[in-house]
Amino acid sequence: MRFAFTEEQEELRAMARAFLVDHSGPEQVRTAMGSELGHDAEVWKRIGTELGWPAVIIPEAYGGLGLTWVEVVALLEICGESLLCSPFFSSVALGANVLQLAGTETQLAALLPGIAEGQTRATLAHAEAAGRWDAAGIDTTCRRDGTDWILSGAKRHVLDGHCADLLVVSAREPGSDGTDGISLFAISADTPGLERRQLSTMDRTRRLAAVDLDDVRVPADALLGEPGSAWPALEKALDRAAIALAAEQVGGAQRCLDAAVAYAKERVQFGRPIGSFQGIKHQCADMMVRVETARSAVYYAACLAADQSPDLSRAASMAKAWCSDAFFACASDSLQIHGGVGFTWEYDVHLYFKRAKSTEAFLGDPAYHRERVAQRIGL
């Protein structure tokens, strides 16, 4: 089987790369990461209205393009190359993703068109203080009060939670454990009792927030699907999101390799470019192998996601574990090749190094995903 993008998908990638060269270059990234919002609102508006990226996986019936996770991966790999600062990942790979898997037809018709148009920024509030991404990590509770639901708890590591308009919150019924009793709720960010604040993070190109729910009352129609039965949909959404994040990591790893090779050609030591030294050649060759194997893992997982394969969980965890390790190793090696200047503001390598470390833990670190793979193959 040959995993390669179609002509249309390659054109999509070329258009994305051309747009991001102009709107997510080093200067624009530094400006966005230094702002209060964490992204350029005008660029995000153009992404939604002109490029239509937020609509990529949303069905045409709800104002979307009706494409697959292959196209999502194709776009996010390019976004990872340029460290795009925007709510694209949170709105598409998290918000719209979980809504489609858990919501009813009525809920999808009400919520998805706004995301497709780029007017509604959505995200998933799932992880908590323990930093776990499995069902056992959910301590936030939900209980009925008449026809309403009352949510209490604290969510952490909420991507773009400080600026999202819509949050999908995971919670469990009191007394339940494991995968039982878990429900999902679509909540407007201005709901009384819901408080959020930005967290201080190492990677300023990607903002995380804390979301506190102090007896938040939501109507019955905020519940996505049937009460207490949301874990299968949430787990599948997290698997898809892991593939999307792995695609970003591949793009970042590729850019680290490109930067290292370019610097090795121009940096002269002992009268010759350092790229001519055997040790540097070996490092660059190892980086290339990591990038290409990571890319293969992501493309394979994206095909399974597009085909609704039952092997999705295993492939998603394989891709996330491998790509996390590959991105961090490539960022570290690129930093070493650059030497001391690699961590100066004038160079971009340190930004990729920080992104590599932050994405390594987000949605589960490599150890967590390797354990998932082992469980699914019966070890």
HELIX and SHEET records of a PDB file:
HELIX    1   1 GLU A    7  HIS A   23  1                                  17    
HELIX    2   2 PRO A   26  MET A   33  1                                   8    
HELIX    3   3 ALA A   41  ARG A   46  1                                   6    
HELIX    4   4 ILE A   47  LEU A   51  3                                   5    
HELIX    5   5 TRP A   53  ALA A   55  5                                   3    
HELIX    6   6 GLU A   60  TYR A   62  5                                   3    
HELIX    7   7 TRP A   69  SER A   82  1                                  14    
HELIX    8   8 PHE A   88  PHE A   88  1                                   1    
HELIX    9   9 PHE A   89  ALA A   96  3                                   8    
HELIX   10  10 ASN A   97  ALA A  102  1                                   6    
HELIX   11  11 GLU A  105  ALA A  116  1                                  12    
HELIX   12  12 ALA A  135  GLY A  137  5                                   3    
HELIX   13  13 ALA A  220  ALA A  222  5                                   3    
HELIX   14  14 TRP A  231  GLU A  266  1                                  36    
HELIX   15  15 ILE A  274  SER A  276  5                                   3    
HELIX   16  16 GLN A  278  ALA A  306  1                                  29    
HELIX   17  17 LEU A  312  HIS A  338  1                                  27    
HELIX   18  18 GLY A  339  PHE A  343  5                                   5    
HELIX   19  19 VAL A  349  ALA A  361  1                                  13    
HELIX   20  20 PRO A  366  ARG A  376  1                                  11    
SHEET    1   A 4 ALA A 122  ALA A 125  0                                        
SHEET    2   A 4 LEU A 166  ARG A 172  1                                        
SHEET    3   A 4 ILE A 182  SER A 188 -1                                        
SHEET    4   A 4 LEU A 223  LEU A 224 -1                                        
SHEET    1   B 4 THR A 141  ASP A 145  0                                        
SHEET    2   B 4 ASP A 148  LEU A 159 -1                                        
SHEET    3   B 4 LEU A 208  VAL A 218 -1                                        
SHEET    4   B 4 LEU A 194  GLN A 198 -1                                        
SHEET    1   C 2 VAL A 268  GLN A 269  0                                        
SHEET    2   C 2 ARG A 272  PRO A 273 -1                                        
END                                                                             
